Amino acid sequence: MSQPSQAFMRGTLFLSVSAFINRILGFISGMFVARVLGAEGIGLLMMAHPLVPLVITITELGLPVAISKLVAEADARGDRAKVRQILHVSLFITGFLSVTLTTLSLLGSEWIASLVLSDQRAYYAMLAITPIAPIVAVSAVLKGYYRGKQRMHTIAVSDVLENTVQIACVLALVHVLLPYGVSYAAAGAMAASVVSEISSLLFLLASYKMRGEIKLPGETWAAHLRNGRSTLTELLRIGLPTTGNGVIHSLYGAFQPLLITTSLAAAGISTAMATKQFGMIAGYAFPLLFMPSFITQSLSTALIPAISEAAVNKNSLLMHERMEQALRMGLFIGAPATVILYVWSTPLTTLIYDAPEAGLLLKILAPMFFLHYFDAPLHAILLGLGRANATLWNYVITTVFKIAAIYVLGSQFGIIGIAFALGLSIVLITMLNFNSISVSIGFYWDIRPYVRVTFSMIIMVLCGQWAIWYLEGFDLPMLWNALGSVSFSLLAYFAALSLTKAWSRKSRRIYS
């Protein structure tokens, strides 16, 4: 194996391990905050947060992706001056935009709050999180640089450090501010995110100081900015096309809380209850649903260059083989995760969040969310094929559908209707991305693993239900009943996979 391939595999491994640790740390932090603040406090957090990703998306301009590509090219040529110029131009652009937009956000905070916050108690949390934008923007530039230099371990350590500091700060600030009211405690939880991002940025800066590019004789920031027009053009040519998707996502995220609470109000639900129900679906159900997806996300990161290389070489066989491997991985991970989240929905939300009423929402979403474990690889395949425009339009169509479905179903059926609307939007985006790939290069379906995994899922459900019933006879606490029954069902699932030889690469294919 070549050295670049070894570096790529090591980087993927570092990021995967880091993602797993961060999911665990984030889950612990979220569980603590959810238990202390309750569904209403979580609703305030979810309402206050979405404005910031919009500011960050606009300030980044898709530059982190462009930086990693251009830095890698300049580094391969040994052009250290170019590397520093890329970094300096990017830092200036993102720094200027983020500070300007953050200042405007702070000055217009009351007007923004009246526009996007359906519950004005989220105002303090919104103020607390707003200063994070310039910090994240600068960190993103540095992470783009480290990706270009193939120093993934630096990014992995900074992410773990950030989550560790966040847990410590959340524990301290929420505990101190909770006596003053849930709105202040929510603001403290948001402020903890700012402190943790600062710690991550300081680590990235220190790493660059120790192992970054050495300043060349006569080199200055002013000279790089003065002569950096061509570099800026290169950065924007690569970065701007990736910004559209992020802007739409951030705009929707900023108004989703208002959309959901408005549709619930149309169903006759009070503002306080709507905030609580929004907190249950956004703060309780979705963290559990997204928990297993870090593996498919890491896989997707590696899949983009693999598909790109096969496409450039016109190696259709290798391209479809990589696609099949990725979708199999999504299948094997998503199947048991879906069964666990569906069958043990109420015990999970009770044990983790002390919110059994959120179990029904998790049960509704889990079967439809199964397709999410395929969507990340499908999205990566389209990017690898150079079909970024297709992903953008698919997302636009899905967002329009989601907005309409949330309002119509939410106003008619309340939070249950909203859960169905969100689940159906996941089904739609997956189907659209699948169709875009089929139109582009066709799809080779290996149907036997899907049949065998479906059979294994049925066995897992039956064994899990039997184990729950059997252990209830011993009058065990809910925790031990859940652990025992989940473990038994997983053993049954893997035994069924082995007996049916679902891992086998021999297959019968159909085409689409």
Sequence and secondary structure as in RCSB ss.txt:
>XXXX:A:sequence
MSQPSQAFMRGTLFLSVSAFINRILGFISGMFVARVLGAEGIGLLMMAHPLVPLVITITELGLPVAISKLVAEAD
ARGDRAKVRQILHVSLFITGFLSVTLTTLSLLGSEWIASLVLSDQRAYYAMLAITPIAPIVAVSAVLKGYYRGKQ
RMHTIAVSDVLENTVQIACVLALVHVLLPYGVSYAAAGAMAASVVSEISSLLFLLASYKMRGEIKLPGETWAAHL
RNGRSTLTELLRIGLPTTGNGVIHSLYGAFQPLLITTSLAAAGISTAMATKQFGMIAGYAFPLLFMPSFITQSLS
TALIPAISEAAVNKNSLLMHERMEQALRMGLFIGAPATVILYVWSTPLTTLIYDAPEAGLLLKILAPMFFLHYFD
APLHAILLGLGRANATLWNYVITTVFKIAAIYVLGSQFGIIGIAFALGLSIVLITMLNFNSISVSIGFYWDIRPY
VRVTFSMIIMVLCGQWAIWYLEGFDLPMLWNALGSVSFSLLAYFAALSLTKAWSRKSRRIYS
>XXXX:A:secstr
  HHHHHHHHHHHHHHHHHHHHHHHHHHHHHHHHHHHHHHHHHHHHHHSTHHHHHHHHHHTTHHHHHHHHHHHHH
HHT HHHHHHHHHHHHHHHHHHHHHHHHHHHHTHHHHHHHH SSGGGHHHHHHHTTHHHHHHHHHHHHHHHHHTT
 HHHHHHHHHHHHHHHHHHHHHHHHHHGGG HHHHHHHHHHHHHHHHHHHHHHHHHHHHHHS    TT  HHHHH
HT HHHHHHHHHHHHHHHHHHHHHHHHHHHHHHHHHHHHHHTT  HHHHHHHHHIIIIIIHHHHHGGGHHHHHHH
HHHHHHHHHHHHTT HHHHHHHHHHHHHHHHHHHHHHHHHHHHTHHHHHHHHHS GGGHHHHHHHHHHHTTHHHH
HHHHHHHHHTT HHHHHHHHHHHHHHHHHHHHHHHHHHTHHHHHHHHHHHHHHHHHHHHHHHHHHH  EEEHHHH
HHHHHHHHHHHHHHHHHHHHHHTTT  HHHHHHHHHHHHHHHHHHHHHHHTTT     EEE 
